[in-house]
Amino acid sequence: VRLDSAGRATRVVGPLQADLFARLTSGGRSSDTLRVAVRLPVLIGALSITARYPRYLGLDDEPLSTAGDTLFLPAGTRLEIRGEATAPLRTAAWRAGTTFAPMEVAATRFSGVLTPRVSGSFRLEAVAADGAVVGGDSVVLPIRVVPDSAPRVEVPVPGVDTTAPLSLRLPLVIDVRDDHGVERVAVESRRISRLGFADPVRVESVPVPAGRPDRAVLTFELDLRRRGLLPGDTVRYVVRASDNAPRPNVGRSREFVLRLPTLSEVRAAAREATASVGARLDSIAGESRRLERQTEDLARERPRGGERERRGGRGEEPLAFEAAKRAEAVAQTQEEMLRQAEALTEAIEALQRSAEAAGVNDPDWQRQLEEIRRQLDRAIPPELRERLAELQRALEELDAERTRDALEGLAKAQKELREALERSKELFRRAAIEGDLANLTAESRDLARQQAEWNQQAPAADSTRLAAQERELAARADSLAAALQRLGEELEPDGRKEPLRAAAARAEQAAQQMRQAAQSIQRGQRRSAREQGQRAAQNLQPLGDQLERQRQELQQEWRSEVTEAMDQALSETSRLAERQLSVEEAFRRGDVAGGRTEQAAVDEGVTRLLERLREAAGKNALVSPQIGAALAMAQQQMRRAREAVSSAMPSPREAAEQAGQAVDALNAAAYQMLRNRDELSGSGSGSGLAEALERMSRLAQQQEGVNGQAGGLLPMAGNPAAVRAQLQQLAGRQRAIAQELEKLRGGGQMSGAGQMAEEARDLARRMEAGRLDRQMVERQERLFRRMLDAGRTLQGREEDEKQERRSTTATDDSVRLPPELRARLGGDGGRLRMPSWEQLQHFTAEERRLVVEYFRRLAETPAGRGGEER
C-alpha cells in the first residue's frame, strides 16, 4: 500500500462474495484485524399461482405463469398464491394502486388469495424478519380483468319497424349472443293507443335451449289477438336477454314499432290473400291432374315380350333403371304436392283470421272457408300416404311387380285427391266471390261514412290535414273501383259484370271528386271543397246497399242452380230406378240377353248421373256424399248382375237378386236427394254450408249442458239414491242427442255422426243404470269436443248467439218437392208425403226398401184414380 505524503492511503476491494478479514502491517508492527461481514440477500425461492374461475363459467382451474406476461382474467377470478423466501419473513402482501391484499406468513412461507377487481400491475411487497426488503422489484403480476359483458340481442326478422300482419301474429327471429352463456330471453311489448295512452308492459318468456349456449337463434310469435288493438294503434316491443352471471347482465335489442293497419288496408290485404289462395288451389289441382295421368301411364307399362323370354319365364321381374327413375320422380312430386296441400289449409286458416280482423264476420262465409279447409284435409287420406310409402319401398327393392301394383293404388288415391281438389276449387271460387263482395260492401260503407265526416269538418278544420285525409280517401276509392272492376270480370259468366262495372264507375267518379276537393281545400276554397266532397259522398252512399243486393241475388242464383241440378238428378234417378226394375224383371223371366243389354245402359246412365252430382257437390256443400255412395253401390250391384250372366254358366236368379239390390240402392239415393233438395232450397248461403253445420252446433250446446249437470252430480256419486232421479232425466236428454245425431248420420250431412250417436247412446244407457264416475264425465267431455269440431265452432272465438239467422231447417210440415214429382204426387204434394227418417229408422234395411218402393209405386199412380187414397 503506497502512502501519500500525509501518510494515508485508499484501497478499494470487492465486490465481496464472502466475509473479508483485513489487517495492516508495517515492519514489525500490525494493526487489529478487521472483519467485514457480507449479509446474503433474501429472495423469493418459489412462487405458484392457481386461478379459480367463477363457477358459472364452467372453466377448470389452472395454474398461471409468473414469467411477466399479462394475465387476462374473467371478473371474479380468485388467485390462490403460495410462495417461499430464502429467509424468514415478517410480512408479505400484493399491492396495485389502492388495492392491497395481505398474505399469511409462516417462517419462510407465505400464502393467500388475491381477487383482482380492477386491472393493474400487482407487486409483491415482502419484508424479512430482520427488516430487509425481500425481492425488490423482481415479482410483478400484470393483470387485466375482463368484465362479463351483457348479451347482445338482435331481431333480424322483421328487423325493422313494420305493419302488423292480418292474423295479428307476428313471427320474430331473435339472435342472442353472450361471451359465456344465455340464461333467459323475454319479449317486452306495450300497446299505445291512437290517442297516446300506453298500456302496461307485457313480458313474455322465450324458451332457451338447454345447456346455456353462448349463442341462440330463437323463433317466437308475438300474439296480438287478445290485446284490444284498434286500427291506428301501435305496439312497441323490445327483446331482453340476461346471462348466467351471479349478478345477471341484461342486454336489450332496439325498440321496434309495430303499426296496426287501418281497416281499409286490412280489407285490401284480405282480398289479395283470397286471390293468392285461389291461385294456389288452381295450381295444385292442375298439377294433380298431370300427376294422375303420369302415374296411370307408368302403371300400364309392361316389359316387351323379348325381355320376358330372355328371363326364361321367371316370375320375378327386375325393374328397369329408367322406369325406376320415373317412378321415383312421381313419388317425389306427390310428396311435394302433399306438402303444398297442407300449406294451403294453413293459408285458408290465416285467411279466416284476416277476414275477422277486416270485419268480414259473416258466419256463412266463415263456415264456407272452414268446410273448404276440411275438404282439403279429407283430400289427403291416410291411404294416399300408405300407397306412397308402398311405392317407395318397392322402388328400394327394385321390384317391378310391386312397383306396378303400388302405382295402380297410388293412381286411384290420386284420382280421389284430384276430385276433392276440383270440388274445393269451385267451392273456394264461390266462397271467395261472396267474401270479396262482403269485403267491398264494408269498404264502400266505411268510405261513405268517412267522407261524410270529412264534409262536416271542411268548413273549420286545418286545411293541410284535411287535404291529406281527402287524398288518402281518394286512393282508397281508386282501390275500391279497381277491385270492383276485377270482380266484375270474374263474375262475367254469372251475368254480374255490368252492375259491378257501374259500381266501379261510381267509385272512380267519387275518387276524382275527392281529389278535386283536396286541391280546393289546399287552396283555401272551403265551400267548393265541401260541395265536391258532398258529391263524392252521394256517389259512394248507395254502393254498400247495391253490393249487398248483388251478393244476395248471386247467392240465390247459386242456390237455384244447385237445386235445379238436384231436381234433374232426382228425376233421372227415378227414371233409372224404373229401368233397373225392368232389368230385374227381365232376369227373373230368363231374358238374359235383353237384361244384360239394358243393364249396361242403366250402368252408363248412373255414371253420367254421378258426374253431374260431383259437379253439383263442387258448387254446394249440402250435396250429401251419401248420394254418391248409394249410386256407387248401385253400380257395383249392376256389374255383379252382368257378371252373373256373362260366365259360362249364367245364373239369371243371382243376376235378378243383384239387380234388385241395385234398385234398393237407387231408391236410397233418391231418398237422400229428396232430403238434400229440401235443405238446399231452405239454405241461406250460396254454397250451403251453414245449415248442415248449425244442427251439430246446437247439439254441441245441448251436450255441454248435459256435461255440466253430470259434473255437478259427480261429488254425490257415493249416494246413488240422491242422484238417481236426476241421472234418469240426464239420460233422457243424452238419448235425445243420440237420436238427433243418428238423423244427421242418416242424412249423410256430417262425417262421424254415427260414431258420436253410438257413444251418446252408450252414455245414456250408463246413466239409466245409475252409473256415474269420473271416466264417464271425461267421455262426455270428449264427445262434446268432437261435436264442437264437427260443428265448426272449435276456432277459438265466440259465436254471436243473438245474430239474426238467415237459414231454416226443413220440417215435416214444410216438405218441398221438385216440379217433376209435384204433378205426379197430387198437384201440390199436399196429402202424399214421403216417410221421414224418424219413421224409417225403426225398420230393418229390407223393410225400409219395401216402404220406399211402395211410395215410389204409389207416386206413379196418376192423380184422379184413387192413388193417393190407396
PyMOL commands that set and color helices and strands:
alter all, ss='L'
color gray80, all
select helices_A, chain A and resi 55-57+263-300+305-310+321-357+363-378+382-397+400-457+463-490+492-494+497-522+526-540+543-589+592-617+625-644+652-681+690-716+720-747+753-768+774-790+819-822+837-840+845-860
alter helices_A, ss='H'
color red, helices_A
select strands_A, chain A and resi 20-22+25-26+29-30+34-36+44-52+62-64+71-74+78-85+89-96+99-102+104-106+109-114+120-128+133-134+140-146+152-157+162-163+169-177+182-192+202-206+215-223+234-243+250-252+256-259
alter strands_A, ss='S'
color yellow, strands_A
deselect
rebuild
show_as cartoon
